[in-house]
Amino acid sequence: MFLNLTETLINEEKVVETQVETQITEVSVGGETYPGHALSPVSFVFTNTGKGKARIDAKAAFVFTAGCDRCLKPVEQEIALCFTREVWAPDAAADPAVYEEQPFMDGFTLDVEDLLISEIVTSWPMKILCKPDCKGICPTCGRDLNEGTCDCDHFVPDPRMAAIKDIFEAEREV
């Protein structure tokens, strides 16, 4: 979806408020695609902050499903988006590199979905858990440790004792 920002960028002190419905159904992060269930209507406030310059204030919420990072169960998560961006008209940016830093702008037109996907990706949680105390799965047998314990041996020997262990094993062989 595209929004024309010509009125806001040209008229000084112009303020435009609008709500936009988008159709973002999935987001790709780190090489994986996550299905989106809902993106609340996005509330935008466009404010002219100078000649050819505007501030974008936006609020929305994005709900998606991902696997728990510990036990792999599907988890529904919500990302609350609340951000502010500064945009420039193509002829108003003092430095052309500044205008190139806003890939969601094409002339005086704002690509709403590109902007929102960019914000969703930067707000992505570092770790997705089904519950804060998720125990994960057993690395040996694959059992979900949230449902009960397993009988696997989880003893990890101290690597500093490896030389002594070798001596005892050599004694047994004689």
KETOR-569565 format. One line per field, with one value per atom (N, C-alpha, C, CB): residue number from 1; atom name; x, y, z. Coordinates in nm, 4 decimals, decimal comma, m for minus. Glycine has a CB too. Layout:
N
resi <- [NUM/...]
name <- [CA/...]
X <- [X/...]
Y <- [Y/...]
Z <- [Z/...]
//
This chain:
174
resi <- [1/1/1/1/2/2/2/2/3/3/3/3/4/4/4/4/5/5/5/5/6/6/6/6/7/7/7/7/8/8/8/8/9/9/9/9/10/10/10/10/11/11/11/11/12/12/12/12/13/13/13/13/14/14/14/14/15/15/15/15/16/16/16/16/17/17/17/17/18/18/18/18/19/19/19/19/20/20/20/20/21/21/21/21/22/22/22/22/23/23/23/23/24/24/24/24/25/25/25/25/26/26/26/26/27/27/27/27/28/28/28/28/29/29/29/29/30/30/30/30/31/31/31/31/32/32/32/32/33/33/33/33/34/34/34/34/35/35/35/35/36/36/36/36/37/37/37/37/38/38/38/38/39/39/39/39/40/40/40/40/41/41/41/41/42/42/42/42/43/43/43/43/44/44/44/44/45/45/45/45/46/46/46/46/47/47/47/47/48/48/48/48/49/49/49/49/50/50/50/50/51/51/51/51/52/52/52/52/53/53/53/53/54/54/54/54/55/55/55/55/56/56/56/56/57/57/57/57/58/58/58/58/59/59/59/59/60/60/60/60/61/61/61/61/62/62/62/62/63/63/63/63/64/64/64/64/65/65/65/65/66/66/66/66/67/67/67/67/68/68/68/68/69/69/69/69/70/70/70/70/71/71/71/71/72/72/72/72/73/73/73/73/74/74/74/74/75/75/75/75/76/76/76/76/77/77/77/77/78/78/78/78/79/79/79/79/80/80/80/80/81/81/81/81/82/82/82/82/83/83/83/83/84/84/84/84/85/85/85/85/86/86/86/86/87/87/87/87/88/88/88/88/89/89/89/89/90/90/90/90/91/91/91/91/92/92/92/92/93/93/93/93/94/94/94/94/95/95/95/95/96/96/96/96/97/97/97/97/98/98/98/98/99/99/99/99/100/100/100/100/101/101/101/101/102/102/102/102/103/103/103/103/104/104/104/104/105/105/105/105/106/106/106/106/107/107/107/107/108/108/108/108/109/109/109/109/110/110/110/110/111/111/111/111/112/112/112/112/113/113/113/113/114/114/114/114/115/115/115/115/116/116/116/116/117/117/117/117/118/118/118/118/119/119/119/119/120/120/120/120/121/121/121/121/122/122/122/122/123/123/123/123/124/124/124/124/125/125/125/125/126/126/126/126/127/127/127/127/128/128/128/128/129/129/129/129/130/130/130/130/131/131/131/131/132/132/132/132/133/133/133/133/134/134/134/134/135/135/135/135/136/136/136/136/137/137/137/137/138/138/138/138/139/139/139/139/140/140/140/140/141/141/141/141/142/142/142/142/143/143/143/143/144/144/144/144/145/145/145/145/146/146/146/146/147/147/147/147/148/148/148/148/149/149/149/149/150/150/150/150/151/151/151/151/152/152/152/152/153/153/153/153/154/154/154/154/155/155/155/155/156/156/156/156/157/157/157/157/158/158/158/158/159/159/159/159/160/160/160/160/161/161/161/161/162/162/162/162/163/163/163/163/164/164/164/164/165/165/165/165/166/166/166/166/167/167/167/167/168/168/168/168/169/169/169/169/170/170/170/170/171/171/171/171/172/172/172/172/173/173/173/173/174/174/174/174]
name <- [N/CA/C/CB/N/CA/C/CB/N/CA/C/CB/N/CA/C/CB/N/CA/C/CB/N/CA/C/CB/N/CA/C/CB/N/CA/C/CB/N/CA/C/CB/N/CA/C/CB/N/CA/C/CB/N/CA/C/CB/N/CA/C/CB/N/CA/C/CB/N/CA/C/CB/N/CA/C/CB/N/CA/C/CB/N/CA/C/CB/N/CA/C/CB/N/CA/C/CB/N/CA/C/CB/N/CA/C/CB/N/CA/C/CB/N/CA/C/CB/N/CA/C/CB/N/CA/C/CB/N/CA/C/CB/N/CA/C/CB/N/CA/C/CB/N/CA/C/CB/N/CA/C/CB/N/CA/C/CB/N/CA/C/CB/N/CA/C/CB/N/CA/C/CB/N/CA/C/CB/N/CA/C/CB/N/CA/C/CB/N/CA/C/CB/N/CA/C/CB/N/CA/C/CB/N/CA/C/CB/N/CA/C/CB/N/CA/C/CB/N/CA/C/CB/N/CA/C/CB/N/CA/C/CB/N/CA/C/CB/N/CA/C/CB/N/CA/C/CB/N/CA/C/CB/N/CA/C/CB/N/CA/C/CB/N/CA/C/CB/N/CA/C/CB/N/CA/C/CB/N/CA/C/CB/N/CA/C/CB/N/CA/C/CB/N/CA/C/CB/N/CA/C/CB/N/CA/C/CB/N/CA/C/CB/N/CA/C/CB/N/CA/C/CB/N/CA/C/CB/N/CA/C/CB/N/CA/C/CB/N/CA/C/CB/N/CA/C/CB/N/CA/C/CB/N/CA/C/CB/N/CA/C/CB/N/CA/C/CB/N/CA/C/CB/N/CA/C/CB/N/CA/C/CB/N/CA/C/CB/N/CA/C/CB/N/CA/C/CB/N/CA/C/CB/N/CA/C/CB/N/CA/C/CB/N/CA/C/CB/N/CA/C/CB/N/CA/C/CB/N/CA/C/CB/N/CA/C/CB/N/CA/C/CB/N/CA/C/CB/N/CA/C/CB/N/CA/C/CB/N/CA/C/CB/N/CA/C/CB/N/CA/C/CB/N/CA/C/CB/N/CA/C/CB/N/CA/C/CB/N/CA/C/CB/N/CA/C/CB/N/CA/C/CB/N/CA/C/CB/N/CA/C/CB/N/CA/C/CB/N/CA/C/CB/N/CA/C/CB/N/CA/C/CB/N/CA/C/CB/N/CA/C/CB/N/CA/C/CB/N/CA/C/CB/N/CA/C/CB/N/CA/C/CB/N/CA/C/CB/N/CA/C/CB/N/CA/C/CB/N/CA/C/CB/N/CA/C/CB/N/CA/C/CB/N/CA/C/CB/N/CA/C/CB/N/CA/C/CB/N/CA/C/CB/N/CA/C/CB/N/CA/C/CB/N/CA/C/CB/N/CA/C/CB/N/CA/C/CB/N/CA/C/CB/N/CA/C/CB/N/CA/C/CB/N/CA/C/CB/N/CA/C/CB/N/CA/C/CB/N/CA/C/CB/N/CA/C/CB/N/CA/C/CB/N/CA/C/CB/N/CA/C/CB/N/CA/C/CB/N/CA/C/CB/N/CA/C/CB/N/CA/C/CB/N/CA/C/CB/N/CA/C/CB/N/CA/C/CB/N/CA/C/CB/N/CA/C/CB/N/CA/C/CB/N/CA/C/CB/N/CA/C/CB/N/CA/C/CB/N/CA/C/CB/N/CA/C/CB/N/CA/C/CB/N/CA/C/CB/N/CA/C/CB/N/CA/C/CB/N/CA/C/CB/N/CA/C/CB/N/CA/C/CB/N/CA/C/CB/N/CA/C/CB/N/CA/C/CB/N/CA/C/CB/N/CA/C/CB/N/CA/C/CB/N/CA/C/CB/N/CA/C/CB/N/CA/C/CB/N/CA/C/CB/N/CA/C/CB/N/CA/C/CB/N/CA/C/CB]
X <- [0,0841/0,0000/0,0889/m0,0958/0,0496/0,1271/0,0463/0,1710/0,1138/0,0521/0,1291/0,0499/0,0552/0,1162/0,1364/0,0280/0,2611/0,2946/0,3231/0,4148/0,2827/0,3113/0,2582/0,2508/0,1321/0,0722/0,1505/m0,0732/0,1914/0,2640/0,4039/0,2716/0,4722/0,6100/0,6181/0,6770/0,5158/0,5202/0,4693/0,4376/0,3603/0,2985/0,3580/0,1475/0,4240/0,4869/0,3827/0,5713/0,4180/0,3352/0,2070/0,3005/0,2025/0,0863/0,0913/0,0829/m0,0236/m0,0350/m0,1498/m0,0584/m0,1205/m0,2221/m0,2258/m0,1935/m0,3455/m0,3639/m0,4460/m0,4330/m0,4048/m0,4775/m0,4565/m0,4328/m0,5490/m0,5359/m0,5336/m0,6514/m0,4447/m0,4263/m0,4369/m0,2894/m0,5133/m0,5197/m0,4202/m0,6670/m0,3330/m0,2378/m0,2619/m0,0924/m0,2024/m0,2210/m0,0886/m0,2810/m0,0155/0,1090/0,0718/0,2045/0,0997/0,0619/0,1809/m0,0087/0,3020/0,4211/0,5403/0,4496/0,6382/0,7603/0,8785/0,7610/0,9816/1,1031/1,2111/1,1523/1,2613/1,3654/1,4692/1,3062/1,5937/1,7020/1,6875/1,7106/1,6344/1,6209/1,4972/1,7410/1,4168/1,2929/1,1745/1,2906/1,0632/0,9406/0,8415/0,8807/0,7855/0,6917/0,5544/0,7411/0,4493/0,3151/0,2630/0,2182/0,2019/0,1406/m0,0087/0,1708/m0,0646/m0,2081/m0,2855/m0,2361/m0,2283/m0,3013/m0,2042/m0,4019/m0,2371/m0,1685/m0,2791/m0,0795/m0,2794/m0,3844/m0,3767/m0,3722/m0,4859/m0,4769/m0,3666/m0,6130/m0,2902/m0,1757/m0,2212/m0,0609/m0,1939/m0,2277/m0,1053/m0,2747/m0,1199/m0,0117/m0,0442/0,0144/0,0594/0,0518/0,1712/0,0531/0,1433/0,2474/0,2527/0,2195/0,3714/0,3879/0,5015/0,4152/0,4741/0,5786/0,6688/0,5181/0,8000/0,8964/0,9915/0,9764/0,9623/1,0472/1,0258/1,1955/1,0960/1,0783/1,1207/1,1603/1,0222/1,0494/1,0835/1,1600/1,0496/1,0849/0,9611/1,2014/0,9431/0,8274/0,8665/0,7107/0,7914/0,8091/0,6889/0,8234/0,7173/0,6127/0,6080/0,6374/0,4928/0,4698/0,3674/0,4204/0,3973/0,3069/0,2936/0,3562/0,1752/0,1471/0,0690/0,0684/0,1073/0,0375/0,0823/0,0646/0,0199/0,0598/0,0573/m0,0346/0,1612/0,1729/0,1765/0,3002/0,0876/0,0809/0,1280/m0,0644/0,2203/0,2764/0,2974/0,4093/0,3241/0,3525/0,4942/0,2517/0,5652/0,7016/0,7220/0,8078/0,8241/0,8556/0,9346/0,9335/0,9049/0,9804/1,1273/0,9236/1,2172/1,3596/1,4162/1,4353/1,3433/1,3920/1,3215/1,3756/1,1865/1,1137/1,0464/1,0098/1,0537/1,0030/0,8510/1,0566/0,7763/0,6306/0,5926/0,5652/0,4827/0,4381/0,3936/0,3232/0,4365/0,4069/0,3531/0,5336/0,2455/0,1919/0,2526/0,0348/0,3117/0,3785/0,3191/0,5320/0,3303/0,2847/0,3990/0,1600/0,4165/0,5151/0,4372/0,6164/0,4547/0,3910/0,4831/0,3621/0,4330/0,5112/0,4714/0,4916/0,5685/0,5487/0,6792/0,5116/0,6768/0,8021/0,7836/0,8622/0,8977/0,9034/1,0135/0,9290/0,9842/1,0823/1,0780/1,0541/1,1909/1,2027/1,2174/1,3248/1,1399/1,1495/1,1689/1,0226/1,2293/1,2572/1,2022/1,4080/1,1679/1,1306/1,2583/1,0591/1,2475/1,3691/1,4562/1,3314/1,3945/1,4708/1,5113/1,3897/1,4660/1,4930/1,6120/1,3712/1,6533/1,7657/1,8939/1,7779/1,9649/2,0895/2,1936/2,1436/2,1953/2,2911/2,2131/2,3792/2,2430/2,1692/2,1758/2,2226/2,2817/2,2943/2,1869/2,4338/2,1442/2,0394/1,9087/2,0218/1,8771/1,7535/1,7588/1,7292/1,8773/1,8912/1,8766/2,0253/1,8860/1,8712/1,7257/1,9340/1,6335/1,4916/1,4347/1,4135/1,4612/1,4193/1,2678/1,4827/1,1953/1,0498/0,9845/0,9976/1,0651/1,0134/1,0489/1,0703/0,9534/0,9748/0,9207/0,9045/1,0096/0,9660/0,8900/0,8783/0,7636/0,6776/0,5836/0,5962/0,6089/0,5198/0,5855/0,4816/0,5097/0,5556/0,5014/0,5098/0,5910/0,5509/0,5283/0,6607/0,4029/0,3663/0,4128/0,2149/0,3930/0,4292/0,5800/0,3769/0,6598/0,8060/0,8489/0,8764/0,7906/0,8224/0,7853/0,7487/0,6665/0,6216/0,7050/0,4751/0,7367/0,8194/0,9573/0,8328/1,0124/1,1410/1,1322/1,1852/1,0254/1,0085/0,9831/0,8936/0,9086/0,8833/1,0142/0,7817/1,0953/1,2221/1,3160/1,2898/1,3227/1,4112/1,3571/1,4303/1,2273/1,1675/1,1557/1,0307/1,2077/1,1944/1,2586/1,2581/1,1928/1,2517/1,3766/1,1490/1,4723/1,5964/1,5705/1,6989/1,4807/1,4494/1,2982/1,5218/1,2420/1,0981/1,0786/1,0343/1,0075/0,9849/0,8360/1,0552/0,7957/0,6554/0,6170/0,6291/0,7123/0,6959/0,8355/0,6224/0,8461/0,9795/1,0676/0,9642/1,0073/1,0872/1,0840/1,0375/1,0749/1,0734/1,2036/1,0551/1,1910/1,3076/1,3671/1,2706/1,2956/1,3476/1,3315/1,4911/1,4156/1,4119/1,5450/1,3801/1,5418/1,6630/1,7498/1,6288/1,8779/1,9633/1,9954/2,0922/1,9709/2,0008/1,8808/2,0449/1,7651/1,6496/1,5421/1,5891/1,5460/1,4498/1,3187/1,4213/1,3108/1,1875/1,1686/1,1897/1,0416/1,0078/1,0196/0,8634/1,1159/1,1422/1,0373/1,2784/0,9480/0,8367/0,7304/0,7747/0,7253/0,6254/0,6764/0,5844/0,8020/0,8598/1,0074/0,7873/1,0734/1,2173/1,2410/1,2886/1,3630/1,4015/1,5102/1,4515/1,5447/1,6445/1,7827/1,6001/1,8050/1,9341/2,0426/1,9238/2,1657/2,2808/2,3304/2,3954/2,3191/2,3587/2,4905/2,2498/2,5676/2,6951/2,7951/2,7499/2,8531/2,9562/3,0841/2,9161/3,1858/3,3087/3,3846/3,3986/3,4580/3,5404/3,6567/3,5927/3,6725/3,7787/3,9189/3,7655/3,9329/4,0648/4,1094/4,0616/4,0112/4,0435/4,0676/3,9313/4,0679/4,0836/4,2179/4,0694/4,3242/4,4570/4,4597/4,5662/4,3983/4,3930/4,3084/4,3363/4,1994/4,1128/4,1907/3,9878/4,2732/4,3549/4,4523/4,4323/4,5084/4,6016/4,5295/4,6642/4,4098/4,3341/4,2928/4,2110/4,2552/4,2172/4,3378/4,1521/4,4579/4,5795/4,6144/4,6950/4,5918/4,6186/4,5279/4,5989/4,4033/4,3081/4,3453/4,1672/4,4072/4,4404/4,5553/4,4761/4,6408/4,7576/4,7236/4,8542]
Y <- [m0,1170/0,0000/0,1236/m0,0004/0,2216/0,3441/0,4642/0,3635/0,5581/0,6839/0,7997/0,6961/0,8931/1,0109/1,1156/1,0672/1,1568/1,2530/1,3925/1,2038/1,4184/1,5471/1,6634/1,5515/1,6569/1,7661/1,7938/1,7328/1,6883/1,7044/1,7586/1,5718/1,7110/1,7538/1,8960/1,6589/1,9416/2,0750/2,1844/2,0756/2,1591/2,2614/2,2611/2,2397/2,3712/2,3807/2,3784/2,5076/2,3101/2,2918/2,2136/2,4256/2,1424/2,0591/1,9321/2,0246/1,8925/1,7704/1,6884/1,8017/1,5616/1,4725/1,3462/1,4388/1,3117/1,1883/1,0927/1,2152/0,9650/0,8650/0,7267/0,8674/0,6377/0,4974/0,4159/0,4515/0,3155/0,2361/0,0876/0,2676/0,0143/m0,1326/m0,1891/m0,1889/m0,2798/m0,3427/m0,4927/m0,3122/m0,5579/m0,7015/m0,7769/m0,7297/m0,7497/m0,8215/m0,9566/m0,7401/m1,0643/m1,1982/m1,2804/m1,2712/m1,2344/m1,3054/m1,2112/m1,4255/m1,2488/m1,1696/m1,2654/m1,0854/m1,2288/m1,3096/m1,2476/m1,3225/m1,3279/m1,2831/m1,3935/m1,2476/m1,3607/m1,4573/m1,5796/m1,5009/m1,5618/m1,6726/m1,7583/m1,7584/m1,7295/m1,8038/m1,7120/m1,8640/m1,7725/m1,6968/m1,7329/m1,7251/m1,6307/m1,6488/m1,5974/m1,5755/m1,6796/m1,6340/m1,5301/m1,7522/m1,4271/m1,3236/m1,3472/m1,1832/m1,3346/m1,3566/m1,2270/m1,4225/m1,1214/m0,9957/m0,8796/m0,9921/m0,7774/m0,6498/m0,5498/m0,6126/m0,4912/m0,3954/m0,2792/m0,3448/m0,2081/m0,0900/0,0024/m0,0144/0,0533/0,1369/0,2819/0,1213/0,3447/0,4860/0,5693/0,5145/0,6557/0,7425/0,8877/0,7250/0,9619/1,1076/1,1596/1,1587/1,2331/1,2928/1,4418/1,2687/1,4896/1,6289/1,6911/1,6406/1,8021/1,8740/1,9404/1,9795/1,9172/1,9742/2,0725/1,8632/2,1112/2,2043/2,1865/2,1839/2,2643/2,2598/2,1217/2,3732/2,0475/1,9175/1,8079/1,9305/1,8308/1,7347/1,7056/1,7884/1,5779/1,5413/1,4334/1,4926/1,4317/1,3290/1,2352/1,3922/1,1046/1,0039/0,9418/0,8955/0,9495/0,8817/0,7726/0,9817/0,6497/0,5387/0,4451/0,4613/0,3827/0,2836/0,1696/0,3463/0,0458/m0,0737/m0,1914/m0,1001/m0,3061/m0,4299/m0,5408/m0,4633/m0,6261/m0,7370/m0,8671/m0,7223/m0,9623/m1,0920/m1,1981/m1,1228/m1,2846/m1,3878/m1,5169/m1,3405/m1,6258/m1,7547/m1,7966/m1,8623/m1,8439/m1,8937/m2,0106/m1,7806/m2,0900/m2,2009/m2,1525/m2,3089/m2,2093/m2,1777/m2,2126/m2,2561/m2,1266/m2,1488/m2,2638/m2,0231/m2,3101/m2,4197/m2,5525/m2,3836/m2,5517/m2,6777/m2,6937/m2,6886/m2,5923/m2,5941/m2,5945/m2,7130/m2,5782/m2,5697/m2,4379/m2,5810/m2,4362/m2,3105/m2,2114/m2,3364/m2,0883/m1,9827/m1,8622/m1,9446/m1,8053/m1,6822/m1,5641/m1,6790/m1,4720/m1,3549/m1,2273/m1,3598/m1,1203/m0,9893/m0,8895/m0,9391/m0,8124/m0,7039/m0,5729/m0,7156/m0,4906/m0,3593/m0,2620/m0,3119/m0,2055/m0,1102/0,0314/m0,1334/0,1101/0,2517/0,3196/0,2776/0,3883/0,4422/0,5796/0,3475/0,6472/0,7784/0,7737/0,8930/0,8223/0,8292/0,9690/0,7199/1,0115/1,1390/1,1073/1,2243/1,1747/1,1538/1,2883/1,0817/1,2817/1,4017/1,3866/1,4304/1,4986/1,5005/1,4787/1,6363/1,4223/1,3934/1,5161/1,3317/1,6317/1,7532/1,8304/1,8435/1,7871/1,8616/1,8075/1,8597/1,6863/1,6282/1,6997/1,4746/1,7525/1,8245/1,7314/1,8885/1,6094/1,5099/1,3970/1,4557/1,3631/1,2552/1,1223/1,2361/1,0984/0,9742/0,9653/0,9639/1,0801/1,0818/1,0322/1,2238/1,0753/1,0323/0,8834/1,1133/0,8322/0,6907/0,6022/0,6655/0,6590/0,5827/0,5524/0,6576/0,5989/0,5733/0,4935/0,7070/0,3620/0,2791/0,2632/0,1433/0,3020/0,2912/0,4132/0,2734/0,5102/0,6289/0,6206/0,7597/0,6529/0,6606/0,7957/0,5409/0,8926/1,0284/1,0837/1,0320/1,1194/1,1703/1,0619/1,2897/0,9375/0,8268/0,7362/0,7451/0,7044/0,6178/0,4765/0,6728/0,3779/0,2375/0,1896/0,1488/0,1855/0,1555/0,0158/0,1678/m0,0829/m0,2197/m0,2366/m0,3170/m0,1730/m0,1790/m0,1167/m0,1069/m0,0036/0,0640/m0,0242/0,1996/m0,0838/m0,1668/m0,2941/m0,2027/m0,3575/m0,4788/m0,4450/m0,5443/m0,3320/m0,2877/m0,2697/m0,1557/m0,2100/m0,1881/m0,3188/m0,0910/m0,4105/m0,5406/m0,6169/m0,6237/m0,6177/m0,6908/m0,6315/m0,6891/m0,4993/m0,4380/m0,4544/m0,2893/m0,4809/m0,5017/m0,6492/m0,4370/m0,7364/m0,8806/m0,9235/m0,9569/m1,0090/m1,0511/m1,1367/m1,1285/m1,1239/m1,2010/m1,3486/m1,1478/m1,3796/m1,5176/m1,5287/m1,5620/m1,6317/m1,6565/m1,7809/m1,6745/m1,7646/m1,8755/m1,8966/m1,8493/m2,0248/m2,0557/m2,0109/m2,2067/m2,0136/m1,9631/m1,9294/m2,0682/m1,8373/m1,7938/m1,9049/m1,6883/m2,0068/m2,1140/m2,2413/m2,1445/m2,2280/m2,3428/m2,4216/m2,2971/m2,5536/m2,6387/m2,6924/m2,7535/m2,6815/m2,7262/m2,8747/m2,6903/m2,9288/m3,0716/m3,1351/m3,0952/m3,2639/m3,3374/m3,3502/m3,4782/m3,3136/m3,3231/m3,4679/m3,2476/m3,5625/m3,7033/m3,7752/m3,7753/m3,7711/m3,8479/m3,7626/m3,9220/m3,6291/m3,5411/m3,5241/m3,5917/m3,5730/m3,5596/m3,4149/m3,6538/m3,3708/m3,2373/m3,2384/m3,1942/m3,1659/m3,1657/m3,0887/m3,1070/m3,0162/m2,9492/m3,0516/m2,8403/m3,1640/m3,2672/m3,3711/m3,3357/m3,3692/m3,4646/m3,4829/m3,5996/m3,5516/m3,5737/m3,7023/m3,5808/m3,7177/m3,8393/m3,9106/m3,8064/m4,0318/m4,1099/m4,1034/m4,2537/m4,0061/m3,9947/m3,9480/m3,8972/m3,9912/m3,9509/m3,8162/m4,0594/m3,7129/m3,5778/m3,5357/m3,4777/m3,6328/m3,6020/m3,5546/m3,7254/m3,4389/m3,3843/m3,3772/m3,2427/m3,4579/m3,4576/m3,3260/m3,5751/m3,2929/m3,1724/m3,1949/m3,1376/m3,1117/m3,1342/m3,1241/m3,0347/m3,0584/m3,0462/m3,1797/m2,9375/m3,2684/m3,3983/m3,5054/m3,4424/m3,4714/m3,5679/m3,6398/m3,4985/m3,5699/m3,6330/m3,7386/m3,5269/m3,7109/m3,8075/m3,9277/m3,7421/m3,9030/m4,0112/m4,1039/m3,9542/m4,0467/m4,1279/m4,2161/m4,0376/m4,1666/m4,2451/m4,3653/m4,1573/m4,3429/m4,4529/m4,5563/m4,3993/m4,5110/m4,6057/m4,6843/m4,5326/m4,6251/m4,6946/m4,8011/m4,5960/m4,7740/m4,8704/m4,9921/m4,8049/m4,9737/m5,0834/m5,1776/m5,0289/m5,1241/m5,2030/m5,2992/m5,1115/m5,2716/m5,3545/m5,4810/m5,2818]
Z <- [0,0000/0,0000/0,0000/0,1211/m0,0752/m0,0895/m0,0421/m0,2352/0,0234/0,0658/0,0033/0,2218/m0,0528/m0,1125/m0,0026/m0,2292/0,0189/0,1241/0,0686/0,2027/m0,0538/m0,1173/m0,0342/m0,2574/0,0093/0,0872/0,2153/0,1217/0,2828/0,4086/0,3854/0,4829/0,2824/0,2578/0,2035/0,1612/0,1320/0,0698/0,1635/m0,0586/0,2356/0,3204/0,4606/0,3281/0,4956/0,6269/0,7378/0,6366/0,8476/0,9665/0,9393/1,0246/0,8295/0,7963/0,8803/0,6436/0,9374/1,0157/0,9571/1,1681/0,9250/0,8702/0,9547/0,7205/1,0020/1,0777/0,9931/1,2151/0,9929/0,9150/0,9740/0,7680/0,9432/0,9805/0,8534/1,0748/0,8495/0,7289/0,7640/0,6622/0,6838/0,6959/0,5956/0,6697/0,6405/0,5493/0,5456/0,5916/0,4496/0,4310/0,4477/0,2926/0,5531/0,5790/0,6390/0,6749/0,5664/0,6111/0,6579/0,5001/0,6289/0,6730/0,6754/0,5821/0,7570/0,7699/0,7648/0,9028/0,6905/0,6832/0,7708/0,5370/0,8648/0,9573/0,9678/1,0982/0,9436/0,9585/0,8695/1,1002/0,7511/0,6574/0,6793/0,6655/0,7803/0,8047/0,7842/0,9472/0,7395/0,7179/0,8276/0,5769/0,8909/1,0007/0,9576/1,1290/0,9771/0,9395/1,0373/0,9328/0,9825/1,0646/1,0720/1,0087/1,1924/1,2096/1,1991/1,3434/1,2515/1,2528/1,2630/1,3684/1,1918/1,2059/1,2302/1,0786/1,3481/1,3790/1,2801/1,5256/1,2611/1,1741/1,2245/1,1684/1,1320/1,1669/1,1760/1,0627/1,2895/1,3086/1,2732/1,4559/1,1756/1,1322/1,1639/0,9822/1,2027/1,2126/1,1335/1,3645/1,0259/0,9422/0,9750/0,7885/1,0164/1,0560/0,9760/1,2079/0,9097/0,8374/0,9402/0,7380/0,9271/1,0222/0,9553/1,0887/0,8354/0,7629/0,6138/0,7995/0,5362/0,3916/0,3374/0,3235/0,2855/0,2259/0,3255/0,1296/0,4524/0,5567/0,6412/0,6456/0,6801/0,7618/0,8621/0,6731/0,9717/1,0741/1,0663/1,2182/1,0738/1,0738/1,2129/0,9633/1,2780/1,4050/1,3772/1,5180/1,4191/1,3887/1,5074/1,2667/1,5167/1,6203/1,5576/1,7395/1,5944/1,5478/1,6324/1,3967/1,6110/1,6785/1,5748/1,8005/1,5772/1,4829/1,5621/1,3931/1,5270/1,5940/1,4954/1,6455/1,5404/1,4534/1,5316/1,3914/1,4598/1,5221/1,4889/1,4758/1,5911/1,5737/1,6695/1,5992/1,6459/1,7347/1,8549/1,6603/1,9722/2,0942/2,0699/2,2191/2,1102/2,0884/2,1714/2,1193/2,2717/2,3555/2,3282/2,5006/2,3176/2,3025/2,1659/2,4104/2,0817/1,9442/1,9316/1,8744/2,0399/2,0315/1,9643/2,1731/1,8863/1,8261/1,9340/1,7268/1,9189/2,0156/1,9399/2,0990/1,9910/1,9329/2,0079/1,9399/1,9348/1,9935/1,9351/1,9681/2,0108/1,9616/1,9726/2,0416/1,8678/1,8682/1,8638/1,7464/1,9647/1,9673/1,8947/2,1146/1,7878/1,7097/1,7479/1,5581/1,7838/1,8133/1,7732/1,9675/1,6597/1,6089/1,5465/1,5078/1,5312/1,4674/1,3628/1,5721/1,2452/1,1364/1,0754/1,0274/1,0261/0,9554/0,8069/1,0086/0,7217/0,5768/0,5078/0,5220/0,3886/0,3117/0,1710/0,3079/0,1129/m0,0288/m0,1093/m0,0691/m0,2300/m0,3073/m0,3330/m0,4390/m0,3468/m0,3765/m0,2506/m0,4670/m0,1327/m0,0090/0,0691/0,0791/0,0446/0,1196/0,0798/0,0936/0,1796/0,1527/0,0927/0,2810/0,1394/0,0930/0,0256/0,2114/m0,0992/m0,1664/m0,0916/m0,3063/m0,0162/0,0597/0,1676/0,1228/0,2229/0,3248/0,2648/0,3835/0,1432/0,0778/0,0461/m0,0508/0,0120/m0,0206/0,1025/m0,0863/0,2229/0,3465/0,3788/0,4612/0,2993/0,3221/0,2040/0,3415/0,2013/0,0881/0,0772/0,0990/0,1813/0,1801/0,1154/0,3220/0,0715/0,0018/m0,1458/0,0640/m0,2296/m0,3739/m0,4175/m0,4517/m0,4251/m0,4554/m0,3363/m0,5830/m0,3574/m0,2506/m0,1971/m0,3010/m0,2346/m0,1983/m0,0943/m0,3233/0,0091/0,1173/0,0936/0,2567/0,0908/0,0816/0,2255/0,0060/0,2671/0,4054/0,4462/0,4240/0,3602/0,3964/0,4118/0,2919/0,3259/0,3421/0,4751/0,2248/0,5079/0,6340/0,7534/0,6428/0,7505/0,8616/0,8750/0,8438/0,7641/0,7707/0,8268/0,6302/0,7876/0,8418/0,9937/0,7746/1,0411/1,1850/1,2592/1,2106/1,1981/1,2614/1,2768/1,1786/1,1723/1,1767/1,2819/1,0384/1,2922/1,3923/1,5347/1,3614/1,5496/1,6818/1,7173/1,6878/1,6321/1,6518/1,7838/1,5345/1,8622/1,9901/1,9701/2,0723/2,0604/2,0527/2,0782/2,1529/2,1699/2,2044/2,2177/2,3365/2,1564/2,1633/2,2491/2,0194/2,3595/2,4524/2,4742/2,5868/2,4927/2,5200/2,6610/2,5027/2,7521/2,8881/2,9404/2,9813/3,0341/3,0790/3,1355/3,1827/3,1970/3,2561/3,1713/3,3968/3,0408/2,9507/2,9677/2,8025/2,9838/3,0067/2,8777/3,0964/2,7687/2,6403/2,6173/2,6290/2,5303/2,4994/2,5364/2,3499/2,5652/2,6003/2,4752/2,6598/2,4822/2,3638/2,3246/2,3879/2,4153/2,3863/2,3255/2,5137/2,3949/2,3482/2,2817/2,4632/2,2976/2,2327/2,3076/2,0976/2,4306/2,5083/2,5529/2,6309/2,5532/2,6013/2,7535/2,5553/2,8065/2,9505/3,0295/2,9776/2,9624/3,0300/3,0709/2,9384/3,0023/3,0295/3,1291/2,9000/3,1624/3,2571/3,2293/3,2502/3,3215/3,3048/3,2258/3,4429/3,1776/3,1062/3,1869/2,9609/3,1460/3,2188/3,1549/3,2280/3,0706/3,0022/3,0993/2,8830/3,0730/3,1541/3,1018/3,1495/3,1847/3,1439/3,2076/3,1804/3,2590/3,3227/3,2175/3,3986/3,2422/3,1545/3,2361/3,0970/3,2008/3,2804/3,2645/3,2402/3,3667/3,3656/3,2684/3,5100/3,1647/3,0666/3,1275/2,9532/3,2401/3,3040/3,3642/3,4136/3,3856/3,4445/3,3379/3,5376/3,2132/3,1051/3,1125/2,9708/3,1492/3,1577/3,2675/3,1839/3,3820/3,4916/3,4515/3,6196/3,3832/3,3366/3,2432/3,2647/3,1571/3,0659/3,1434/2,9680/3,2528/3,3343/3,3951/3,4461/3,4515/3,5112/3,4075/3,5820/3,2896/3,1847/3,1369/3,0669/3,1334/3,0950/3,1975/3,0791/3,3281/3,4354/3,4215/3,5739/3,3790/3,3674/3,2531/3,3465/3,1513/3,0334/3,0617/2,9169/3,1590/3,1868/3,2541/3,2688]
//
